[in-house]
């Protein structure tokens, strides 16, 4: 436990002097830094990533036959084989084959026009066990949690849980490893502050949970784990902040009111924008904090995160046709901000996280944070559009493909696919 008493509110000048807004009195405060987070994906196999399990009885989404995919899109067999040939100068060993984007009707770019091609199909979860939070309070719908709780809402998992990039034991899926490695190596930091007004943190009816970002990098110990009890200052942000009213019972913190908020996400899409968000977190005797943040998130930005990560690369490395992801997310979306009859623009989602004790400081690092408050008013104005993780400052991704203005051959709906032949019929 990091602090016990919160200062009383003073004049507005106190904000500038103390580096934090005024807040109500807090009897206790616990502060943490997130050392791991990933989409909540229940793993139902005994071993392996592609193996069958209770979650995915047929295993993961199979690797597409890209020659057949291109031929179905209207390319000849000769063209399809040449496009996939490593000797083809239009195929980059780093960025893939840009021409693969142009396989929709009239060779439309399927990444930006996914409905220009029929739904290729995506293997989804058919198991009944899932992780997350009962967001709508209805126990008759959704998954059953591993510990028996009914009504878990996580259509994101149902949609993408058999895609090999998401599948695997906790901390071992390729997607989780990739993005948590980036976080643990200093790309970003999320801190968590929990405060309450009762005498017992484990059982308190008036709890607040705050998620913030910090510019201070995580520190590793000699074993490569994130070290405990390091110090992190909150970076005020209009984008990455979420505060949850909650209660605690036997150390389990659950929301008392849904909120809207945004967290830094471990994915190509940086923004985890959540509507009707809730938390279910456990304060453990060893000082750690684990559990879920769940809510309804816009599904289209998720798709665009994958597209902007270089569509041909994502498709080939993760065994998926990106239009199938579009169709599946659209099909399984389960929430509309406009009401039950509105367009389903959001999909239920849960993030699992593990946090360790840390010292969390006010933005000016003058003192420890002793209560959960909003720091948005201290943040400079910033672009609040959805942010995408840059692959490299030296490349330009447009409509899912890497644009090289100096390339001799450019992909497109009217591109010449086969190389010209000389008089003897040999390719030049």
Secondary structure, DSSP 8 states (H G I E B T S, - for coil): --B--------THHHHHHSS------SEEEEEEEEEEEE-----SSS-SSS--SS-TT-S-----HHHHHHHTT--HHHHHHHH-TT-TTEETTTEEGGGGB-SGGG-BTTT-GGGS----------SB--SB-SSS-TTSSBB-TTS-S-BB-HHHHHHTTSTTT-SSTTTSHHHHHHHHHHHTTS-EEEEEEEESSS-TTSEEEEEEEEEEESS---B-TTSSB-SS-EEEEE--SSSBEEEEEEEETTEEEESS-EEEEEE-SSSB-EEEEEEEEEEEEE-TTS-EEEEEEEEEESHHHHHHHHTTTHHHHHHHHT--HHHHHHHHHHH--B-TT-TTS---EEEEEEEEEEEE-EEE-TTSSSB--S----GGGS-----S--B--S-TT--EETTEE--TT-SS--STT---S--B-TTS-B-
